Amino acid sequence: MLSRFLAIVLLLGGSVTAIPAIADIAVIVNPANSVTLTTDELTRLYTGRSSALAAVNIAESSPLRSQFDEKGVGRSSAQLKAHWSKLVFTGKGTPPPELATEAAVIEHVAQNPNAVGYVDVASVTDAVKVVLTLN
């Protein structure tokens, strides 16, 4: 049925825009770290209410970032941006640093025993340990 729909759209001169796939997200830590995380603890880390681990984000332009904000923190990217703007303005917090790529997140977490980050499950390497999967 979907192929019939696509054929009709293309026949009528329309175009089909690809929708980014929703990824399973792996929350990662250094293999030497024995921490376990719940989504509540993850929310506290990424909203500045806990500093038990040093959280890092992937670049805001990455589709994975908005998916993580929704699945891992339970807020939209816009809500989190507003949250952090308020904390920065009042001097009560600094958002997690942003790294440009998933490879950079993996490298950072692998080199820092107290770091936590996230990547697409398909990107996980032996250099890090998965402590939570968000799907």
N, CA, C and O atoms as CSV, one atom per row, in Angstrom:
chain,resi,resn,atom,element,x,y,z
A,1,MET,N,N,0.820,-1.182,0.000
A,1,MET,CA,C,0.000,0.000,0.000
A,1,MET,C,C,0.870,1.255,0.000
A,1,MET,O,O,0.569,2.221,-0.702
A,2,LEU,N,N,1.949,1.243,0.786
A,2,LEU,CA,C,2.837,2.386,0.834
A,2,LEU,C,C,3.488,2.620,-0.521
A,2,LEU,O,O,3.626,3.764,-0.953
A,3,SER,N,N,3.890,1.541,-1.198
A,3,SER,CA,C,4.523,1.715,-2.503
A,3,SER,C,C,3.545,2.302,-3.514
A,3,SER,O,O,3.944,3.073,-4.387
A,4,ARG,N,N,2.263,1.942,-3.402
A,4,ARG,CA,C,1.245,2.514,-4.288
A,4,ARG,C,C,1.125,4.012,-4.018
A,4,ARG,O,O,1.032,4.805,-4.954
A,5,PHE,N,N,1.125,4.403,-2.739
A,5,PHE,CA,C,1.046,5.811,-2.366
A,5,PHE,C,C,2.230,6.581,-2.927
A,5,PHE,O,O,2.057,7.659,-3.494
A,6,LEU,N,N,3.441,6.034,-2.772
A,6,LEU,CA,C,4.632,6.697,-3.276
A,6,LEU,C,C,4.585,6.837,-4.789
A,6,LEU,O,O,4.969,7.873,-5.332
A,7,ALA,N,N,4.120,5.806,-5.466
A,7,ALA,CA,C,4.019,5.858,-6.928
A,7,ALA,C,C,3.055,6.959,-7.356
A,7,ALA,O,O,3.321,7.676,-8.320
A,8,ILE,N,N,1.943,7.097,-6.648
A,8,ILE,CA,C,0.967,8.139,-6.978
A,8,ILE,C,C,1.556,9.521,-6.722
A,8,ILE,O,O,1.402,10.419,-7.549
A,9,VAL,N,N,2.223,9.701,-5.599
A,9,VAL,CA,C,2.833,10.994,-5.274
A,9,VAL,C,C,3.850,11.374,-6.335
A,9,VAL,O,O,3.861,12.512,-6.804
A,10,LEU,N,N,4.706,10.432,-6.718
A,10,LEU,CA,C,5.721,10.716,-7.721
A,10,LEU,C,C,5.101,10.965,-9.093
A,10,LEU,O,O,5.570,11.825,-9.838
A,11,LEU,N,N,4.057,10.223,-9.429
A,11,LEU,CA,C,3.371,10.395,-10.703
A,11,LEU,C,C,2.746,11.785,-10.800
A,11,LEU,O,O,2.724,12.388,-11.874
A,12,LEU,N,N,2.248,12.281,-9.697
A,12,LEU,CA,C,1.624,13.601,-9.676
A,12,LEU,C,C,2.637,14.731,-9.568
A,12,LEU,O,O,2.260,15.900,-9.472
A,13,GLY,N,N,3.921,14.387,-9.582
A,13,GLY,CA,C,4.956,15.420,-9.571
A,13,GLY,C,C,5.369,15.843,-8.176
A,13,GLY,O,O,6.092,16.826,-8.016
A,14,GLY,N,N,4.929,15.130,-7.184
A,14,GLY,CA,C,5.310,15.457,-5.809
A,14,GLY,C,C,6.657,14.869,-5.471
A,14,GLY,O,O,7.257,14.144,-6.264
A,15,SER,N,N,7.105,15.179,-4.326
A,15,SER,CA,C,8.359,14.594,-3.860
A,15,SER,C,C,8.132,13.990,-2.484
A,15,SER,O,O,7.206,14.356,-1.760
A,16,VAL,N,N,8.981,13.085,-2.161
A,16,VAL,CA,C,8.899,12.429,-0.871
A,16,VAL,C,C,10.135,12.829,-0.074
A,16,VAL,O,O,11.261,12.654,-0.540
A,17,THR,N,N,9.930,13.361,1.115
A,17,THR,CA,C,11.031,13.769,1.964
A,17,THR,C,C,11.321,12.660,2.955
A,17,THR,O,O,10.412,12.112,3.580
A,18,ALA,N,N,12.585,12.339,3.090
A,18,ALA,CA,C,12.971,11.299,4.040
A,18,ALA,C,C,12.804,11.815,5.461
A,18,ALA,O,O,13.190,12.941,5.776
A,19,ILE,N,N,12.235,10.994,6.298
A,19,ILE,CA,C,12.081,11.324,7.706
A,19,ILE,C,C,13.215,10.632,8.451
A,19,ILE,O,O,13.423,9.431,8.280
A,20,PRO,N,N,13.962,11.387,9.288
A,20,PRO,CA,C,15.071,10.737,9.995
A,20,PRO,C,C,14.572,9.585,10.857
A,20,PRO,O,O,13.547,9.690,11.531
A,21,ALA,N,N,15.303,8.507,10.821
A,21,ALA,CA,C,14.925,7.336,11.611
A,21,ALA,C,C,15.088,7.635,13.095
A,21,ALA,O,O,15.986,8.372,13.504
A,22,ILE,N,N,14.214,7.058,13.879
A,22,ILE,CA,C,14.328,7.179,15.322
A,22,ILE,C,C,15.336,6.122,15.772
A,22,ILE,O,O,15.139,4.927,15.555
A,23,ALA,N,N,16.394,6.574,16.389
A,23,ALA,CA,C,17.474,5.676,16.778
A,23,ALA,C,C,17.277,5.150,18.192
A,23,ALA,O,O,16.672,5.804,19.042
A,24,ASP,N,N,17.805,3.951,18.421
A,24,ASP,CA,C,17.973,3.482,19.790
A,24,ASP,C,C,19.237,4.163,20.288
A,24,ASP,O,O,20.258,4.169,19.600
A,25,ILE,N,N,19.169,4.727,21.463
A,25,ILE,CA,C,20.272,5.520,21.993
A,25,ILE,C,C,20.936,4.769,23.143
A,25,ILE,O,O,20.270,4.286,24.059
A,26,ALA,N,N,22.249,4.685,23.075
A,26,ALA,CA,C,23.036,4.053,24.133
A,26,ALA,C,C,23.631,5.147,25.010
A,26,ALA,O,O,24.336,6.030,24.521
A,27,VAL,N,N,23.345,5.085,26.302
A,27,VAL,CA,C,23.989,5.973,27.264
A,27,VAL,C,C,25.271,5.268,27.680
A,27,VAL,O,O,25.244,4.121,28.125
A,28,ILE,N,N,26.391,5.963,27.532
A,28,ILE,CA,C,27.694,5.324,27.698
A,28,ILE,C,C,28.532,5.967,28.798
A,28,ILE,O,O,28.414,7.159,29.082
A,29,VAL,N,N,29.380,5.142,29.409
A,29,VAL,CA,C,30.348,5.601,30.394
A,29,VAL,C,C,31.680,4.908,30.102
A,29,VAL,O,O,31.768,4.019,29.255
A,30,ASN,N,N,32.690,5.334,30.816
A,30,ASN,CA,C,34.000,4.705,30.727
A,30,ASN,C,C,33.898,3.280,31.264
A,30,ASN,O,O,33.213,3.055,32.261
A,31,PRO,N,N,34.563,2.312,30.629
A,31,PRO,CA,C,34.480,0.919,31.093
A,31,PRO,C,C,34.919,0.719,32.550
A,31,PRO,O,O,34.490,-0.237,33.196
A,32,ALA,N,N,35.757,1.599,33.063
A,32,ALA,CA,C,36.220,1.485,34.447
A,32,ALA,C,C,35.163,1.950,35.448
A,32,ALA,O,O,35.290,1.700,36.646
A,33,ASN,N,N,34.136,2.617,34.966
A,33,ASN,CA,C,33.094,3.147,35.846
A,33,ASN,C,C,32.057,2.058,36.117
A,33,ASN,O,O,31.585,1.399,35.190
A,34,SER,N,N,31.708,1.873,37.382
A,34,SER,CA,C,30.745,0.825,37.750
A,34,SER,C,C,29.340,1.384,37.972
A,34,SER,O,O,28.482,0.690,38.517
A,35,VAL,N,N,29.100,2.599,37.569
A,35,VAL,CA,C,27.807,3.248,37.776
A,35,VAL,C,C,26.684,2.548,37.009
A,35,VAL,O,O,26.904,1.976,35.942
A,36,THR,N,N,25.492,2.606,37.570
A,36,THR,CA,C,24.278,2.228,36.850
A,36,THR,C,C,23.396,3.466,36.842
A,36,THR,O,O,23.424,4.252,37.789
A,37,LEU,N,N,22.631,3.646,35.807
A,37,LEU,CA,C,21.799,4.846,35.690
A,37,LEU,C,C,20.363,4.481,35.388
A,37,LEU,O,O,20.087,3.525,34.663
A,38,THR,N,N,19.451,5.257,35.954
A,38,THR,CA,C,18.038,5.189,35.600
A,38,THR,C,C,17.726,6.426,34.769
A,38,THR,O,O,18.548,7.339,34.690
A,39,THR,N,N,16.572,6.469,34.161
A,39,THR,CA,C,16.205,7.667,33.403
A,39,THR,C,C,16.044,8.871,34.324
A,39,THR,O,O,16.308,9.998,33.905
A,40,ASP,N,N,15.614,8.660,35.575
A,40,ASP,CA,C,15.518,9.780,36.523
A,40,ASP,C,C,16.900,10.361,36.809
A,40,ASP,O,O,17.068,11.580,36.843
A,41,GLU,N,N,17.885,9.495,37.012
A,41,GLU,CA,C,19.249,9.970,37.262
A,41,GLU,C,C,19.805,10.670,36.025
A,41,GLU,O,O,20.519,11.666,36.139
A,42,LEU,N,N,19.479,10.151,34.854
A,42,LEU,CA,C,19.914,10.765,33.609
A,42,LEU,C,C,19.328,12.167,33.479
A,42,LEU,O,O,20.022,13.102,33.079
A,43,THR,N,N,18.063,12.307,33.815
A,43,THR,CA,C,17.415,13.620,33.776
A,43,THR,C,C,18.114,14.591,34.722
A,43,THR,O,O,18.367,15.739,34.356
A,44,ARG,N,N,18.425,14.142,35.925
A,44,ARG,CA,C,19.120,15.016,36.880
A,44,ARG,C,C,20.488,15.440,36.349
A,44,ARG,O,O,20.884,16.593,36.518
A,45,LEU,N,N,21.211,14.523,35.709
A,45,LEU,CA,C,22.527,14.850,35.160
A,45,LEU,C,C,22.436,15.894,34.046
A,45,LEU,O,O,23.232,16.832,33.997
A,46,TYR,N,N,21.465,15.723,33.161
A,46,TYR,CA,C,21.370,16.596,31.985
A,46,TYR,C,C,20.543,17.867,32.218
A,46,TYR,O,O,20.351,18.667,31.302
A,47,THR,N,N,20.058,18.042,33.449
A,47,THR,CA,C,19.383,19.301,33.799
A,47,THR,C,C,20.146,20.054,34.888
A,47,THR,O,O,19.682,21.081,35.383
A,48,GLY,N,N,21.319,19.539,35.256
A,48,GLY,CA,C,22.158,20.233,36.218
A,48,GLY,C,C,21.791,20.008,37.672
A,48,GLY,O,O,22.333,20.676,38.552
A,49,ARG,N,N,20.887,19.085,37.942
A,49,ARG,CA,C,20.498,18.819,39.327
A,49,ARG,C,C,21.373,17.753,39.974
A,49,ARG,O,O,21.190,17.430,41.147
A,50,SER,N,N,22.317,17.206,39.222
A,50,SER,CA,C,23.273,16.244,39.754
A,50,SER,C,C,24.597,16.437,39.031
A,50,SER,O,O,24.642,16.714,37.833
A,51,SER,N,N,25.662,16.283,39.786
A,51,SER,CA,C,26.990,16.363,39.175
A,51,SER,C,C,27.779,15.088,39.478
A,51,SER,O,O,29.009,15.099,39.530
A,52,ALA,N,N,27.045,13.992,39.676
A,52,ALA,CA,C,27.684,12.713,39.982
A,52,ALA,C,C,28.607,12.262,38.850
A,52,ALA,O,O,29.623,11.610,39.091
A,53,LEU,N,N,28.250,12.609,37.631
A,53,LEU,CA,C,29.070,12.321,36.458
A,53,LEU,C,C,29.169,13.589,35.625
A,53,LEU,O,O,28.332,14.484,35.743
A,54,ALA,N,N,30.190,13.664,34.786
A,54,ALA,CA,C,30.368,14.810,33.898
A,54,ALA,C,C,29.676,14.520,32.568
A,54,ALA,O,O,30.222,13.825,31.712
A,55,ALA,N,N,28.481,15.053,32.408
A,55,ALA,CA,C,27.682,14.811,31.198
A,55,ALA,C,C,28.215,15.604,30.014
A,55,ALA,O,O,28.671,16.738,30.162
A,56,VAL,N,N,28.150,14.983,28.826
A,56,VAL,CA,C,28.465,15.674,27.575
A,56,VAL,C,C,27.316,15.442,26.598
A,56,VAL,O,O,26.677,14.390,26.592
A,57,ASN,N,N,27.080,16.444,25.786
A,57,ASN,CA,C,26.047,16.388,24.756
A,57,ASN,C,C,26.691,16.267,23.392
A,57,ASN,O,O,27.851,16.635,23.201
A,58,ILE,N,N,25.927,15.749,22.447
A,58,ILE,CA,C,26.338,15.819,21.050
A,58,ILE,C,C,25.843,17.172,20.532
A,58,ILE,O,O,24.947,17.765,21.133
A,59,ALA,N,N,26.397,17.658,19.456
A,59,ALA,CA,C,26.056,18.975,18.914
A,59,ALA,C,C,24.552,19.152,18.745
A,59,ALA,O,O,23.840,18.214,18.384
A,60,GLU,N,N,24.085,20.349,19.008
A,60,GLU,CA,C,22.661,20.664,18.921
A,60,GLU,C,C,22.095,20.396,17.525
A,60,GLU,O,O,20.906,20.109,17.384
A,61,SER,N,N,22.927,20.488,16.508
A,61,SER,CA,C,22.472,20.277,15.133
A,61,SER,C,C,22.243,18.801,14.800
A,61,SER,O,O,21.662,18.489,13.761
A,62,SER,N,N,22.682,17.909,15.653
A,62,SER,CA,C,22.525,16.473,15.394
A,62,SER,C,C,21.091,16.027,15.700
A,62,SER,O,O,20.556,16.372,16.754
A,63,PRO,N,N,20.460,15.265,14.797
A,63,PRO,CA,C,19.122,14.733,15.081
A,63,PRO,C,C,19.097,13.848,16.328
A,63,PRO,O,O,18.069,13.737,16.996
A,64,LEU,N,N,20.228,13.223,16.635
A,64,LEU,CA,C,20.306,12.373,17.820
A,64,LEU,C,C,20.105,13.193,19.094
A,64,LEU,O,O,19.565,12.690,20.079
A,65,ARG,N,N,20.532,14.436,19.076
A,65,ARG,CA,C,20.401,15.313,20.251
A,65,ARG,C,C,18.938,15.502,20.628
A,65,ARG,O,O,18.575,15.337,21.792
A,66,SER,N,N,18.101,15.842,19.666
A,66,SER,CA,C,16.685,16.067,19.985
A,66,SER,C,C,16.008,14.773,20.417
A,66,SER,O,O,15.129,14.787,21.278
A,67,GLN,N,N,16.416,13.658,19.824
A,67,GLN,CA,C,15.860,12.366,20.234
A,67,GLN,C,C,16.267,12.049,21.676
A,67,GLN,O,O,15.454,11.553,22.457
A,68,PHE,N,N,17.521,12.334,22.028
A,68,PHE,CA,C,17.974,12.102,23.400
A,68,PHE,C,C,17.235,13.019,24.376
A,68,PHE,O,O,16.809,12.582,25.445
A,69,ASP,N,N,17.089,14.279,24.008
A,69,ASP,CA,C,16.380,15.215,24.894
A,69,ASP,C,C,14.989,14.686,25.227
A,69,ASP,O,O,14.556,14.750,26.377
A,70,GLU,N,N,14.292,14.166,24.228
A,70,GLU,CA,C,12.936,13.639,24.428
A,70,GLU,C,C,12.950,12.330,25.223
A,70,GLU,O,O,12.245,12.195,26.222
A,71,LYS,N,N,13.767,11.360,24.763
A,71,LYS,CA,C,13.772,10.019,25.374
A,71,LYS,C,C,14.508,9.973,26.710
A,71,LYS,O,O,14.051,9.320,27.648
A,72,GLY,N,N,15.627,10.652,26.799
A,72,GLY,CA,C,16.477,10.551,27.973
A,72,GLY,C,C,16.170,11.541,29.070
A,72,GLY,O,O,16.302,11.232,30.254
A,73,VAL,N,N,15.756,12.743,28.670
A,73,VAL,CA,C,15.527,13.803,29.646
A,73,VAL,C,C,14.034,14.104,29.793
A,73,VAL,O,O,13.610,14.696,30.785
A,74,GLY,N,N,13.254,13.700,28.819
A,74,GLY,CA,C,11.810,13.902,28.908
A,74,GLY,C,C,11.357,15.308,28.602
A,74,GLY,O,O,10.270,15.718,29.010
A,75,ARG,N,N,12.182,16.050,27.887
A,75,ARG,CA,C,11.845,17.427,27.509
A,75,ARG,C,C,12.224,17.657,26.052
A,75,ARG,O,O,13.072,16.953,25.502
A,76,SER,N,N,11.602,18.628,25.446
A,76,SER,CA,C,11.991,18.981,24.083
A,76,SER,C,C,13.315,19.741,24.134
A,76,SER,O,O,13.709,20.247,25.185
A,77,SER,N,N,13.984,19.816,23.016
A,77,SER,CA,C,15.246,20.560,22.959
A,77,SER,C,C,15.015,22.024,23.317
A,77,SER,O,O,15.847,22.639,23.984
A,78,ALA,N,N,13.889,22.583,22.878
A,78,ALA,CA,C,13.580,23.980,23.194
A,78,ALA,C,C,13.389,24.173,24.701
A,78,ALA,O,O,13.841,25.170,25.262
A,79,GLN,N,N,12.728,23.230,25.345
A,79,GLN,CA,C,12.536,23.316,26.794
A,79,GLN,C,C,13.876,23.249,27.525
A,79,GLN,O,O,14.117,24.009,28.463
A,80,LEU,N,N,14.737,22.344,27.092
A,80,LEU,CA,C,16.054,22.236,27.735
A,80,LEU,C,C,16.895,23.478,27.499
A,80,LEU,O,O,17.605,23.928,28.398
A,81,LYS,N,N,16.822,24.031,26.310
A,81,LYS,CA,C,17.576,25.249,26.007
A,81,LYS,C,C,17.108,26.390,26.916
A,81,LYS,O,O,17.928,27.143,27.440
A,82,ALA,N,N,15.799,26.514,27.099
A,82,ALA,CA,C,15.255,27.552,27.982
A,82,ALA,C,C,15.682,27.299,29.429
A,82,ALA,O,O,16.041,28.234,30.146
A,83,HIS,N,N,15.642,26.053,29.849
A,83,HIS,CA,C,16.062,25.676,31.205
A,83,HIS,C,C,17.502,26.119,31.460
A,83,HIS,O,O,17.801,26.759,32.468
A,84,TRP,N,N,18.395,25.760,30.518
A,84,TRP,CA,C,19.798,26.102,30.695
A,84,TRP,C,C,20.045,27.605,30.576
A,84,TRP,O,O,20.912,28.141,31.265
A,85,SER,N,N,19.302,28.284,29.720
A,85,SER,CA,C,19.451,29.736,29.605
A,85,SER,C,C,19.164,30.404,30.941
A,85,SER,O,O,19.879,31.316,31.356
A,86,LYS,N,N,18.119,29.946,31.604
A,86,LYS,CA,C,17.753,30.503,32.913
A,86,LYS,C,C,18.860,30.243,33.942
A,86,LYS,O,O,19.241,31.145,34.688
A,87,LEU,N,N,19.376,28.998,33.980
A,87,LEU,CA,C,20.432,28.677,34.944
A,87,LEU,C,C,21.704,29.464,34.675
A,87,LEU,O,O,22.354,29.928,35.613
A,88,VAL,N,N,22.065,29.620,33.421
A,88,VAL,CA,C,23.262,30.377,33.066
A,88,VAL,C,C,23.065,31.841,33.448
A,88,VAL,O,O,23.960,32.455,34.028
A,89,PHE,N,N,21.902,32.404,33.129
A,89,PHE,CA,C,21.615,33.816,33.406
A,89,PHE,C,C,21.684,34.104,34.907
A,89,PHE,O,O,22.181,35.153,35.318
A,90,THR,N,N,21.192,33.183,35.714
A,90,THR,CA,C,21.184,33.399,37.169
A,90,THR,C,C,22.484,32.931,37.838
A,90,THR,O,O,22.631,33.043,39.055
A,91,GLY,N,N,23.416,32.411,37.047
A,91,GLY,CA,C,24.689,31.957,37.602
A,91,GLY,C,C,24.597,30.651,38.365
A,91,GLY,O,O,25.468,30.344,39.179
A,92,LYS,N,N,23.554,29.880,38.113
A,92,LYS,CA,C,23.338,28.644,38.869
A,92,LYS,C,C,23.740,27.381,38.123
A,92,LYS,O,O,23.549,26.277,38.632
A,93,GLY,N,N,24.286,27.527,36.937
A,93,GLY,CA,C,24.671,26.318,36.229
A,93,GLY,C,C,25.255,26.583,34.862
A,93,GLY,O,O,25.111,27.668,34.298
A,94,THR,N,N,25.911,25.577,34.346
A,94,THR,CA,C,26.485,25.602,33.011
A,94,THR,C,C,26.066,24.319,32.310
A,94,THR,O,O,26.216,23.236,32.875
A,95,PRO,N,N,25.545,24.416,31.094
A,95,PRO,CA,C,25.093,23.201,30.403
A,95,PRO,C,C,26.260,22.268,30.087
A,95,PRO,O,O,27.414,22.693,30.028
A,96,PRO,N,N,25.941,20.992,29.884
A,96,PRO,CA,C,26.998,20.055,29.501
A,96,PRO,C,C,27.681,20.519,28.215
A,96,PRO,O,O,27.027,21.046,27.315
A,97,PRO,N,N,28.987,20.323,28.133
A,97,PRO,CA,C,29.680,20.708,26.897
A,97,PRO,C,C,29.175,19.890,25.716
A,97,PRO,O,O,28.726,18.755,25.876
A,98,GLU,N,N,29.255,20.484,24.528
A,98,GLU,CA,C,28.826,19.820,23.291
A,98,GLU,C,C,30.038,19.327,22.521
A,98,GLU,O,O,31.045,20.026,22.404
A,99,LEU,N,N,29.928,18.128,22.004
A,99,LEU,CA,C,30.956,17.563,21.136
A,99,LEU,C,C,30.349,17.384,19.755
A,99,LEU,O,O,29.160,17.093,19.630
A,100,ALA,N,N,31.154,17.554,18.728
A,100,ALA,CA,C,30.649,17.639,17.356
A,100,ALA,C,C,30.075,16.341,16.800
A,100,ALA,O,O,29.114,16.373,16.032
A,101,THR,N,N,30.647,15.207,17.173
A,101,THR,CA,C,30.253,13.942,16.548
A,101,THR,C,C,30.109,12.834,17.590
A,101,THR,O,O,30.557,12.965,18.729
A,102,GLU,N,N,29.479,11.753,17.174
A,102,GLU,CA,C,29.386,10.587,18.048
A,102,GLU,C,C,30.774,10.027,18.346
A,102,GLU,O,O,31.036,9.580,19.462
A,103,ALA,N,N,31.663,10.049,17.354
A,103,ALA,CA,C,33.032,9.564,17.562
A,103,ALA,C,C,33.726,10.393,18.641
A,103,ALA,O,O,34.467,9.851,19.461
A,104,ALA,N,N,33.489,11.702,18.641
A,104,ALA,CA,C,34.088,12.575,19.660
A,104,ALA,C,C,33.524,12.268,21.044
A,104,ALA,O,O,34.254,12.308,22.035
A,105,VAL,N,N,32.224,11.960,21.118
A,105,VAL,CA,C,31.616,11.592,22.399
A,105,VAL,C,C,32.238,10.300,22.913
A,105,VAL,O,O,32.598,10.206,24.087
A,106,ILE,N,N,32.365,9.313,22.046
A,106,ILE,CA,C,32.966,8.034,22.442
A,106,ILE,C,C,34.395,8.246,22.924
A,106,ILE,O,O,34.787,7.709,23.960
A,107,GLU,N,N,35.174,9.021,22.182
A,107,GLU,CA,C,36.572,9.276,22.566
A,107,GLU,C,C,36.641,9.988,23.919
A,107,GLU,O,O,37.456,9.628,24.768
A,108,HIS,N,N,35.798,10.986,24.118
A,108,HIS,CA,C,35.791,11.735,25.382
A,108,HIS,C,C,35.448,10.825,26.560
A,108,HIS,O,O,36.128,10.841,27.585
A,109,VAL,N,N,34.394,10.035,26.405
A,109,VAL,CA,C,33.970,9.139,27.480
A,109,VAL,C,C,35.034,8.072,27.749
A,109,VAL,O,O,35.280,7.719,28.902
A,110,ALA,N,N,35.655,7.568,26.709
A,110,ALA,CA,C,36.695,6.544,26.860
A,110,ALA,C,C,37.904,7.084,27.620
A,110,ALA,O,O,38.592,6.326,28.304
A,111,GLN,N,N,38.168,8.379,27.507
A,111,GLN,CA,C,39.336,8.983,28.142
A,111,GLN,C,C,39.039,9.592,29.513
A,111,GLN,O,O,39.966,9.992,30.218
A,112,ASN,N,N,37.777,9.670,29.900
A,112,ASN,CA,C,37.405,10.326,31.153
A,112,ASN,C,C,36.553,9.397,32.009
A,112,ASN,O,O,35.392,9.148,31.682
A,113,PRO,N,N,37.115,8.882,33.100
A,113,PRO,CA,C,36.412,7.895,33.927
A,113,PRO,C,C,35.069,8.357,34.498
A,113,PRO,O,O,34.211,7.524,34.788
A,114,ASN,N,N,34.872,9.658,34.663
A,114,ASN,CA,C,33.617,10.149,35.242
A,114,ASN,C,C,32.674,10.763,34.218
A,114,ASN,O,O,31.704,11.422,34.591
A,115,ALA,N,N,32.943,10.557,32.934
A,115,ALA,CA,C,32.111,11.137,31.892
A,115,ALA,C,C,30.940,10.213,31.547
A,115,ALA,O,O,31.032,8.990,31.662
A,116,VAL,N,N,29.848,10.828,31.125
A,116,VAL,CA,C,28.694,10.105,30.597
A,116,VAL,C,C,28.269,10.825,29.319
A,116,VAL,O,O,28.292,12.054,29.246
A,117,GLY,N,N,27.886,10.050,28.329
A,117,GLY,CA,C,27.433,10.610,27.059
A,117,GLY,C,C,26.441,9.662,26.426
A,117,GLY,O,O,25.981,8.711,27.059
A,118,TYR,N,N,26.117,9.924,25.183
A,118,TYR,CA,C,25.167,9.075,24.468
A,118,TYR,C,C,25.494,9.072,22.986
A,118,TYR,O,O,25.984,10.057,22.433
A,119,VAL,N,N,25.211,7.941,22.360
A,119,VAL,CA,C,25.419,7.767,20.925
A,119,VAL,C,C,24.346,6.818,20.406
A,119,VAL,O,O,23.643,6.178,21.188
A,120,ASP,N,N,24.226,6.733,19.109
A,120,ASP,CA,C,23.360,5.737,18.498
A,120,ASP,C,C,23.911,4.356,18.880
A,120,ASP,O,O,25.124,4.152,18.883
A,121,VAL,N,N,23.035,3.429,19.196
A,121,VAL,CA,C,23.460,2.078,19.583
A,121,VAL,C,C,24.419,1.485,18.551
A,121,VAL,O,O,25.363,0.782,18.913
A,122,ALA,N,N,24.184,1.760,17.284
A,122,ALA,CA,C,25.025,1.207,16.223
A,122,ALA,C,C,26.447,1.761,16.242
A,122,ALA,O,O,27.337,1.182,15.618
A,123,SER,N,N,26.678,2.865,16.942
A,123,SER,CA,C,28.001,3.495,16.985
A,123,SER,C,C,28.868,3.044,18.146
A,123,SER,O,O,30.050,3.386,18.198
A,124,VAL,N,N,28.311,2.286,19.075
A,124,VAL,CA,C,29.041,1.876,20.279
A,124,VAL,C,C,30.255,1.031,19.911
A,124,VAL,O,O,30.194,0.167,19.038
A,125,THR,N,N,31.367,1.308,20.609
A,125,THR,CA,C,32.590,0.523,20.425
A,125,THR,C,C,32.993,-0.098,21.764
A,125,THR,O,O,32.371,0.161,22.794
A,126,ASP,N,N,34.032,-0.910,21.733
A,126,ASP,CA,C,34.548,-1.533,22.955
A,126,ASP,C,C,35.228,-0.529,23.882
A,126,ASP,O,O,35.570,-0.871,25.014
A,127,ALA,N,N,35.427,0.693,23.424
A,127,ALA,CA,C,36.108,1.709,24.230
A,127,ALA,C,C,35.217,2.261,25.341
A,127,ALA,O,O,35.704,2.933,26.250
A,128,VAL,N,N,33.912,1.980,25.272
A,128,VAL,CA,C,32.958,2.491,26.261
A,128,VAL,C,C,32.038,1.383,26.727
A,128,VAL,O,O,31.997,0.301,26.141
A,129,LYS,N,N,31.294,1.668,27.797
A,129,LYS,CA,C,30.346,0.692,28.342
A,129,LYS,C,C,28.945,1.296,28.298
A,129,LYS,O,O,28.747,2.444,28.696
A,130,VAL,N,N,27.981,0.526,27.817
A,130,VAL,CA,C,26.585,0.962,27.762
A,130,VAL,C,C,25.947,0.692,29.117
A,130,VAL,O,O,25.994,-0.431,29.618
A,131,VAL,N,N,25.344,1.738,29.716
A,131,VAL,CA,C,24.689,1.568,31.025
A,131,VAL,C,C,23.173,1.722,30.933
A,131,VAL,O,O,22.453,1.413,31.883
A,132,LEU,N,N,22.699,2.195,29.800
A,132,LEU,CA,C,21.262,2.380,29.625
A,132,LEU,C,C,20.983,2.489,28.137
A,132,LEU,O,O,21.728,3.140,27.405
A,133,THR,N,N,19.907,1.851,27.689
A,133,THR,CA,C,19.503,1.978,26.290
A,133,THR,C,C,18.112,2.606,26.256
A,133,THR,O,O,17.190,2.170,26.944
A,134,LEU,N,N,17.996,3.642,25.432
A,134,LEU,CA,C,16.720,4.348,25.278
A,134,LEU,C,C,16.163,4.030,23.896
A,134,LEU,O,O,16.833,4.245,22.886
A,135,ASN,N,N,14.933,3.518,23.855
A,135,ASN,CA,C,14.334,3.227,22.547
A,135,ASN,C,C,12.929,3.747,22.464
A,135,ASN,O,O,12.272,3.591,21.434
